[in-house]
Amino acid sequence: MAKHAASLPEARSESRVFYGYTVAVAAFIVMAVMHAAFFSFGVFFKPVSEDFGWTRAETSGALSMGMVVLGTVTIIVGRLNDKLGPRILVTVCGVLFGLGYILLSGMYALWQLYLFYGVLVALGMTGGFVPAMSTVARWFIRRRGLMTGIVAAGVGAGAMVGAPLAGWLISTYGWRTSYLLAGVIILVLLVIFAQFLKRDPEDLGQLPYGSSRLNGTPRKQKIPLSEPAGFSLQKSMRTRQFWMLGTAYFFSGATVQSIFVHIVPYATDKGIATVSAANILTIVGAVNIIGRVMIGIMSDRRGNKPSLVLCFGFLLASMLWLQNAAELWMLYLFAAIFGVGFAGAGTLLSPMVAELFGIRAHGTILGMLTFVMAIGAAAGPFISGYIFDVSGGYRLAFMVSLAFATISLTTISLLKPAKERIHIVETG
């Protein structure tokens, strides 16, 4: 009788649709909405700065401040996601994000740009990457790379839609009305889709995909039946792997955010129309969507490190090409190469954390590394803007970004596995 009763939960789990796919879809939409707004900063950049007469360093500083706030608070958000789950976090962050954009529509001073974008929007953005990636990592053991890639493709979808939409809105209604409309849409969508996010399969009486044969795992396939506790944040920070990963992502963050902020102003400085220049980010987004899914599949088959080395190689190649890219077709080709590198950087951080340190404190460790990446992302755009203000062009700024990309590739190439490995057993 007892044995029969013990089998009932398994029978219920087998008969129910696996909710992890719903979580993945909701996380994808959250990522897409947030990044559509976040990466449109470069499209708003010149209209706003020219209206107020702000320098490019001053205007870039708002995003740099936002990245510092984003990275700092993400450490706390990662810990809260481990304890409370993503639904409440993303709901609150969605309200802050939307409110920040609504308030931007009425700003009249530089300090308001820093407050509304550098604080409110940045606080809202903390509800994106870490809660989405860490939650998906908890729902999937098998196919973790693929599902992480699909969710991370929301970044590309957002960049692909957000930049041209912002360009069209600004040219049609002006930047103030565009901020207002975007803020309302952001708030509504994020609050709605946050309600579908659940932290753990256990909350619904299910198991992570790949943790048992109930989810369709072949009898003889080697799978992790249960992942060990893994590293705490403190223990992970005592490893060389943590700091090497952090170094690679610090400099890649500086490179990526410099491009997202300054590539559209650079193109328009060359006489390219705003809408055409915004399409550079559209191409990045389109390549990003495909790239993240393919890179996720590749990481499942070939491993996370080889996939990440390849992607950082694309990032370096794109920065080499950009040094002499002055025509529109050259910038579009740059966007395609850059999009692959950018896709890998965002997709593979979460699986790398799970591989190196386990999932005991996955959200917290991911949050700390995201903080390191965000500090780099804060420094990059400001450095590029300052160099432009001093030199009157972007040539030296792009050379610095090339050096940053070189450091990222070199560091990740030297990364070796942590001493503790996830134990693999054979079922049956």
Secondary structure, DSSP 8 states (H G I E B T S, - for coil): -HHHHHTHHHHHHHHS--THHHHHHHHHHHHHHHHHHHTTHHHHHHHHHHHHT--HHHHHHHHHHHHHHHHHHHHHHHHHHHHH-HHHHHHHHHHHHHHHHHHHTT--SHHHHHHIIIIIIHHHHTTTHHHHHHHHHHHBSTTHHHHHHHHHHHHHHHHHHHHHHHHHHHHHH-HHHHHHHHHHHHHHHHHHHHTT--S-GGGGT---BTSSGGGT--TT-EE-SS------HHHHTTSHHHHHHHHHHHHHHHHHHHHHHHHHHHHHHTT--HHHHHHHHHHHHHHHHHHHHHHHHHHHHH-HHHHHHHHHHHHHHHHHHHTT--SHHHHHHHHHHHHHHHHHHHHHHHHHHHHHH-STTHHHHHHHHHHHHHHHHHHHHHHHHHHHHHHSSSHHHHHHHHHHHHHHHHHHHT----SS----EE--
